[in-house]
Amino acid sequence: MKHRKILHFDLDAFFCSVEENRDPALRGKTFVVGGSPTGRGVVAAASYAARQYGIHSAMPMARAVQRYPDLIIIRGQHGNYGEVSRQVMTYLENLSPLVQKLSIDEAFIDVSDLPDRASDIARNLQRQINRELNLPCSLGVAANKLVAKIANNIGKAEKRGNRPPNVIKIVPPGQEAAFLAPLPVKELWGVGPKMAEKLNKLGITTIGELAAWPDAGLVERFGKWGADLARRSKGIDDRPVSTEREVKSISNETTFTKDVIDQRKLEQTLRRLSESVGSRLRKQSLVANTIKLKLRWPDFTTLSRQTTVSQPISSDDQIYNEIKALFHANWHAGKPVRLIGVGVSGFSEGMGRQIGLWDVQAEETEQLQQTLDSLRDKFGKDVIGKAGVQRSTSRAKWDDDNKINGPTSS
């Protein structure tokens, strides 16, 4: 039987590594990439020296500085990270056409068609990225995506320290179940804290203990998800490395520099976010069935609510009307808001739909929306807006009032 050869590739502390290449004096230093500690800035990436103090991505920058007062903070340039990421992905795509990009710094690679051993391929790739791009990277090597990903996680965890791990963890074909058996169930893809707690109550703390349970018993307790757990606990995963990423959701959110209680400002923010999400929907020729609201209070408690519409939508007004109703059903006047977000999911193809004989208004609305999109693409997002929504004359003013979170790096 021919086994697949799957690599899970992950750049180590990617944003920090790029900054170290830009400024070699940062190497080995306790630094982070992220926002200001005096506002609502968060850590986008932490150097391995910083991680020794418990500092990690998504942590409020003020808390990071509390843990290490001499912390060096780099603002970072996301455009630069994107360019370096494209260079890295080119190396992967030159190795194999089967590359599934997971994020700016992570991907699966199917190298089954290459004659060399998977371990040799991984070492050669790592050496190339290290030498030619001066970037540390870690790889998991296995016969499927599930085990390759977990292998990489474990390999990096086994080499904790103040420098990037730059490791390769190999799980030979046929050894998947044995490799997974001693690991805690939380290492298994899809097992979050709540599921881990449910399994722990059944006396299941390791993946091996989960694999020992009868499949029928897991299905009886957890339904279809129980069947998935049974397969994964044995290291079984037939998913292909997909070169096309299916869009499952589109969202935008804003973290305010100061907690906001003003209803008008919150509604204006929802309007802007709805326009951004709507524009991204239409550019991908999609319509959405589910509209999602995200709210975060000052104590970091996060609330998510969603509604399903009877007819799929993509216009700014439709998204805003639904999200506004959700907002007022879950927020009471005077309650401070730290973060607010708008998302959509449940997609279907939107363009080219037939419009009924009497649906003239819908057609006019769609044409107007396309015109607005064209104007915003050409002259900027603030060129025109709905009546009653006050626009600032400068995008910089909006960015001063609100901090839009960027991606984080592992």
C-alpha positions as CSV (number, residue, x, y, z in Angstrom):
1,M,0.0,0.0,0.0
2,K,1.3,3.4,-1.0
3,H,1.1,6.0,1.8
4,R,0.7,9.7,1.3
5,K,3.5,12.0,2.2
6,I,2.1,15.2,3.9
7,L,4.0,18.1,5.3
8,H,2.6,20.6,7.7
9,F,4.8,23.8,7.3
10,D,4.8,26.6,9.9
11,L,7.0,29.7,10.1
12,D,8.2,30.2,13.6
13,A,7.1,33.6,15.1
14,F,6.8,34.8,11.6
15,F,6.3,38.5,12.2
16,C,9.1,38.6,14.7
17,S,11.4,36.7,12.3
18,V,10.8,39.2,9.6
19,E,11.5,42.1,12.0
20,E,14.8,40.4,13.1
21,N,15.8,40.3,9.4
22,R,15.0,44.0,9.1
23,D,16.9,44.8,12.3
24,P,19.4,42.1,13.4
25,A,19.9,43.8,16.7
26,L,16.5,42.4,17.8
27,R,17.7,38.8,17.6
28,G,17.4,37.1,21.0
29,K,15.7,40.2,22.5
30,T,12.5,40.3,24.4
31,F,10.2,42.0,21.9
32,V,6.8,41.9,20.4
33,V,5.0,43.1,17.3
34,G,1.7,44.9,18.0
35,G,-0.1,48.0,19.1
36,S,0.4,50.6,21.8
37,P,0.3,49.7,25.5
38,T,-1.4,53.0,26.3
39,G,-4.5,52.3,24.2
40,R,-6.2,49.0,23.2
41,G,-3.2,47.6,21.4
42,V,-2.7,43.8,21.4
43,V,0.3,41.5,20.8
44,A,0.3,40.3,17.2
45,A,3.4,38.2,17.7
46,A,5.9,37.6,20.5
47,S,9.5,36.6,20.2
48,Y,10.5,33.4,21.9
49,A,12.4,35.4,24.5
50,A,9.2,37.2,25.3
51,R,7.3,34.0,25.5
52,Q,9.5,33.0,28.4
53,Y,7.6,35.6,30.4
54,G,4.2,34.3,29.4
55,I,3.6,36.9,26.7
56,H,1.7,35.6,23.7
57,S,-0.3,36.7,20.6
58,A,-3.7,38.3,21.2
59,M,-2.7,39.4,24.7
60,P,-3.5,43.0,25.5
61,M,-0.2,45.0,25.1
62,A,-0.7,46.7,28.5
63,R,-0.7,43.3,30.2
64,A,2.4,42.2,28.2
65,V,4.3,45.3,29.5
66,Q,3.2,44.5,33.0
67,R,4.8,41.1,32.7
68,Y,8.1,42.5,31.3
69,P,8.4,46.3,31.7
70,D,11.4,46.6,29.4
71,L,9.5,44.9,26.6
72,I,10.5,46.2,23.1
73,I,7.4,47.0,21.0
74,I,7.6,47.0,17.2
75,R,4.6,48.4,15.4
76,G,5.2,46.2,12.3
77,Q,4.3,46.6,8.6
78,H,1.6,44.1,7.5
79,G,2.3,44.8,3.9
80,N,5.9,43.6,4.4
81,Y,4.8,40.4,6.0
82,G,2.5,39.7,3.1
83,E,5.3,40.1,0.6
84,V,7.6,37.8,2.6
85,S,4.8,35.3,2.9
86,R,4.3,35.3,-0.9
87,Q,8.1,34.5,-1.3
88,V,7.8,31.6,1.1
89,M,4.7,30.2,-0.6
90,T,6.5,30.4,-3.9
91,Y,9.1,28.0,-2.5
92,L,6.4,25.6,-1.4
93,E,4.6,25.7,-4.8
94,N,7.9,25.1,-6.6
95,L,8.2,21.9,-4.5
96,S,4.7,20.7,-5.2
97,P,1.6,22.0,-6.9
98,L,-0.5,20.6,-4.0
99,V,-0.2,23.4,-1.4
100,Q,-3.0,24.3,0.9
101,K,-2.3,27.7,2.4
102,L,-3.9,27.9,5.9
103,S,-2.7,31.4,6.8
104,I,0.0,33.9,6.1
105,D,2.6,31.6,7.7
106,E,1.2,28.1,7.6
107,A,0.4,25.5,4.9
108,F,0.0,21.8,4.1
109,I,2.0,20.3,1.3
110,D,1.3,17.0,-0.4
111,V,4.7,15.6,-1.7
112,S,3.4,12.1,-2.4
113,D,4.4,12.2,-6.0
114,L,8.1,13.1,-5.2
115,P,10.5,10.1,-5.2
116,D,12.5,11.2,-2.1
117,R,11.5,10.2,1.4
118,A,9.2,12.7,3.1
119,S,11.7,13.3,5.9
120,D,14.4,14.2,3.4
121,I,12.0,16.5,1.5
122,A,11.2,18.3,4.8
123,R,14.8,18.7,5.8
124,N,15.8,20.1,2.3
125,L,12.8,22.5,2.4
126,Q,13.7,23.7,5.9
127,R,17.3,24.2,4.9
128,Q,16.3,26.2,1.9
129,I,13.9,28.5,3.8
130,N,16.6,28.9,6.6
131,R,19.4,29.8,4.2
132,E,17.8,31.7,1.3
133,L,15.1,33.6,3.3
134,N,16.8,33.6,6.7
135,L,13.5,32.4,8.3
136,P,13.1,29.7,10.9
137,C,10.4,27.1,10.2
138,S,9.1,23.9,11.7
139,L,7.5,20.9,9.9
140,G,5.3,18.0,10.9
141,V,5.7,14.9,8.6
142,A,3.0,12.2,8.4
143,A,0.7,10.2,6.1
144,N,-2.2,12.6,6.6
145,K,-3.0,16.2,7.5
146,L,-4.4,15.6,11.0
147,V,-1.2,13.8,12.3
148,A,1.2,16.1,10.4
149,K,-0.4,19.1,12.1
150,I,-0.3,17.6,15.6
151,A,3.3,16.4,15.0
152,N,4.4,19.9,14.3
153,N,2.6,21.2,17.4
154,I,4.3,18.5,19.5
155,G,7.7,19.0,17.9
156,K,7.6,22.7,18.7
157,A,6.4,22.1,22.3
158,E,9.3,19.7,22.9
159,K,11.8,22.4,22.0
160,R,10.7,25.3,24.2
161,G,13.3,28.0,24.8
162,N,14.2,31.6,24.0
163,R,15.0,30.8,20.3
164,P,12.7,29.6,17.5
165,P,12.3,25.8,17.5
166,N,13.0,25.2,13.8
167,V,12.3,21.5,14.3
168,I,11.0,18.6,12.2
169,K,8.8,16.0,13.8
170,I,8.2,12.8,11.8
171,V,5.5,10.2,12.3
172,P,6.2,7.1,10.2
173,P,3.3,5.5,8.3
174,G,1.5,3.0,10.4
175,Q,2.6,4.7,13.7
176,E,-0.2,7.3,13.8
177,A,-2.3,5.7,16.6
178,A,0.8,5.0,18.7
179,F,2.1,8.6,18.3
180,L,-1.3,10.0,19.3
181,A,-2.1,7.6,22.2
182,P,-0.2,9.3,25.1
183,L,-1.2,12.9,24.1
184,P,-4.0,14.7,26.0
185,V,-7.3,14.7,24.1
186,K,-7.1,18.5,23.7
187,E,-4.4,18.0,21.1
188,L,-6.9,16.4,18.8
189,W,-8.3,18.7,16.2
190,G,-11.8,19.9,17.0
191,V,-11.6,19.1,20.8
192,G,-11.9,22.4,22.6
193,P,-12.1,23.0,26.3
194,K,-15.8,22.1,26.6
195,M,-15.5,18.8,24.7
196,A,-12.3,17.9,26.6
197,E,-14.3,18.5,29.8
198,K,-17.1,16.2,28.6
199,L,-14.5,13.5,27.7
200,N,-12.7,13.9,31.0
201,K,-15.9,13.2,32.9
202,L,-16.1,9.9,31.0
203,G,-12.6,9.1,32.2
204,I,-11.0,9.9,28.9
205,T,-7.9,12.1,29.3
206,T,-5.7,10.9,26.5
207,I,-6.2,10.2,22.8
208,G,-5.3,6.6,23.4
209,E,-8.1,6.3,25.9
210,L,-10.5,7.9,23.4
211,A,-9.4,5.4,20.7
212,A,-10.1,2.5,23.1
213,W,-13.7,3.5,23.5
214,P,-16.2,1.5,21.2
215,D,-17.1,3.6,18.1
216,A,-20.8,2.9,18.7
217,G,-20.5,4.3,22.2
218,L,-19.0,7.6,21.0
219,V,-21.7,7.8,18.3
220,E,-24.4,7.2,20.8
221,R,-23.1,10.0,23.0
222,F,-22.0,12.6,20.5
223,G,-23.7,11.6,17.2
224,K,-21.9,12.3,14.0
225,W,-19.2,14.1,15.9
226,G,-18.6,10.9,17.9
227,A,-17.8,9.0,14.7
228,D,-15.4,11.8,13.7
229,L,-13.7,11.5,17.1
230,A,-13.4,7.8,16.8
231,R,-11.6,8.1,13.4
232,R,-9.3,10.9,14.5
233,S,-8.3,9.3,17.7
234,K,-6.9,6.4,15.6
235,G,-5.0,8.8,13.4
236,I,-7.3,8.3,10.4
237,D,-7.8,11.3,8.1
238,D,-8.5,11.0,4.4
239,R,-8.9,14.7,3.6
240,P,-7.0,15.8,0.6
241,V,-4.6,18.8,0.5
242,S,-6.9,21.3,-1.2
243,T,-5.4,24.0,-3.3
244,E,-8.5,26.1,-3.1
245,R,-9.7,27.5,0.1
246,E,-13.4,27.5,0.5
247,V,-14.6,30.8,2.0
248,K,-16.8,29.8,5.0
249,S,-17.3,33.2,6.6
250,I,-16.5,36.9,6.1
251,S,-16.2,39.3,9.0
252,N,-14.8,42.6,10.1
253,E,-14.4,43.9,13.6
254,T,-13.2,47.1,15.4
255,T,-11.6,47.4,18.8
256,F,-12.2,50.9,20.2
257,T,-9.3,52.9,21.8
258,K,-11.7,53.7,24.6
259,D,-14.9,51.9,25.7
260,V,-17.9,53.3,23.8
261,I,-21.3,53.9,25.3
262,D,-22.7,56.3,22.6
263,Q,-25.4,54.6,20.6
264,R,-24.9,56.8,17.6
265,K,-21.2,56.0,17.4
266,L,-21.8,52.3,17.8
267,E,-24.4,52.3,15.0
268,Q,-22.1,54.3,12.7
269,T,-19.4,51.6,13.4
270,L,-21.9,48.9,12.6
271,R,-22.8,50.7,9.3
272,R,-19.1,50.9,8.3
273,L,-18.5,47.3,9.1
274,S,-21.6,46.2,7.2
275,E,-20.4,48.1,4.2
276,S,-17.0,46.5,4.4
277,V,-18.4,43.0,4.7
278,G,-21.0,43.6,2.0
279,S,-18.3,44.8,-0.4
280,R,-16.2,41.7,0.2
281,L,-19.3,39.5,-0.4
282,R,-20.1,41.1,-3.7
283,K,-16.5,41.0,-4.9
284,Q,-16.6,37.2,-4.5
285,S,-20.1,37.0,-6.1
286,L,-21.6,35.6,-3.0
287,V,-24.8,36.1,-0.9
288,A,-25.2,35.2,2.7
289,N,-27.9,33.5,4.7
290,T,-26.5,34.1,8.2
291,I,-25.6,37.4,9.8
292,K,-23.5,37.5,12.9
293,L,-22.9,40.1,15.6
294,K,-19.9,40.1,17.9
295,L,-19.7,42.3,21.1
296,R,-16.9,42.4,23.7
297,W,-17.4,44.1,27.0
298,P,-14.6,45.9,29.0
299,D,-14.0,42.7,31.1
300,F,-13.2,40.8,27.8
301,T,-16.5,38.8,28.0
302,T,-17.5,38.2,24.4
303,L,-21.0,37.8,23.1
304,S,-21.8,36.3,19.7
305,R,-25.3,36.3,18.2
306,Q,-26.6,35.4,14.8
307,T,-29.8,35.4,12.7
308,T,-30.7,33.5,9.5
309,V,-32.6,35.5,6.8
310,S,-35.4,34.0,4.6
311,Q,-33.6,35.2,1.4
312,P,-29.8,35.4,1.0
313,I,-28.5,39.0,1.0
314,S,-25.4,40.9,0.1
315,S,-26.3,44.6,0.1
316,D,-25.0,47.0,2.8
317,D,-28.5,48.1,3.8
318,Q,-29.7,44.5,4.3
319,I,-26.7,43.5,6.3
320,Y,-26.9,46.6,8.4
321,N,-30.6,46.3,9.1
322,E,-30.2,42.7,10.3
323,I,-27.1,43.5,12.4
324,K,-28.7,46.6,13.9
325,A,-31.7,44.5,15.1
326,L,-29.3,42.0,16.7
327,F,-27.4,44.8,18.3
328,H,-30.4,46.4,20.0
329,A,-31.6,43.0,21.1
330,N,-28.4,42.4,23.0
331,W,-27.2,45.8,24.1
332,H,-28.8,48.2,26.6
333,A,-28.2,52.0,26.6
334,G,-25.1,53.0,28.6
335,K,-23.4,49.6,28.5
336,P,-19.7,50.1,27.5
337,V,-18.5,48.3,24.4
338,R,-14.8,47.4,23.8
339,L,-15.1,45.6,20.5
340,I,-17.8,45.3,17.9
341,G,-17.9,43.1,14.8
342,V,-20.1,42.1,11.9
343,G,-19.9,38.7,10.1
344,V,-21.7,36.7,7.5
345,S,-21.8,33.0,6.5
346,G,-23.9,30.4,4.8
347,F,-22.9,31.4,1.3
348,S,-24.4,30.7,-2.1
349,E,-23.6,32.1,-5.5
350,G,-25.1,35.7,-5.8
351,M,-24.4,37.1,-9.2
352,G,-26.3,36.2,-12.2
353,R,-29.5,35.4,-10.3
354,Q,-32.7,35.9,-12.2
355,I,-34.8,38.8,-11.0
356,G,-38.5,38.4,-11.3
357,L,-40.7,40.5,-13.5
358,W,-42.0,42.6,-10.6
359,D,-38.7,42.7,-8.7
360,V,-37.7,46.0,-10.3
361,Q,-36.8,47.6,-7.0
362,A,-34.4,44.8,-6.1
363,E,-32.7,45.2,-9.5
364,E,-32.4,49.0,-9.0
365,T,-30.9,48.4,-5.5
366,E,-28.3,46.0,-6.9
367,Q,-27.3,48.4,-9.7
368,L,-27.0,51.2,-7.1
369,Q,-24.8,49.0,-4.9
370,Q,-22.5,48.1,-7.8
371,T,-22.2,51.8,-8.6
372,L,-21.3,52.6,-4.9
373,D,-18.7,49.8,-5.0
374,S,-17.1,51.2,-8.1
375,L,-16.9,54.7,-6.6
376,R,-15.4,53.4,-3.3
377,D,-12.9,51.3,-5.2
378,K,-11.8,54.3,-7.2
379,F,-12.0,57.1,-4.7
380,G,-11.8,55.4,-1.3
381,K,-14.4,54.0,1.1
382,D,-15.4,57.5,2.5
383,V,-16.3,59.0,-0.9
384,I,-20.0,58.5,-0.3
385,G,-22.3,57.2,2.4
386,K,-25.9,56.8,3.4
387,A,-27.9,59.8,4.5
388,G,-27.8,60.2,8.3
389,V,-24.4,58.6,8.6
390,Q,-21.8,61.3,9.3
391,R,-18.5,60.7,7.5
392,S,-15.2,62.1,8.6
393,T,-13.3,63.9,5.9
394,S,-10.2,62.0,6.8
395,R,-9.6,58.3,7.0
396,A,-6.8,59.0,9.4
397,K,-9.4,60.4,11.9
398,W,-11.3,57.2,11.8
399,D,-8.2,55.2,12.3
400,D,-7.3,57.4,15.3
401,D,-10.7,56.7,16.8
402,N,-10.7,53.0,16.2
403,K,-8.1,50.3,16.1
404,I,-8.8,47.5,13.6
405,N,-7.0,44.4,14.7
406,G,-4.6,42.7,12.3
407,P,-3.6,39.1,12.1
408,T,-1.6,37.3,14.6
409,S,1.5,35.1,14.1
410,S,2.3,31.8,15.6
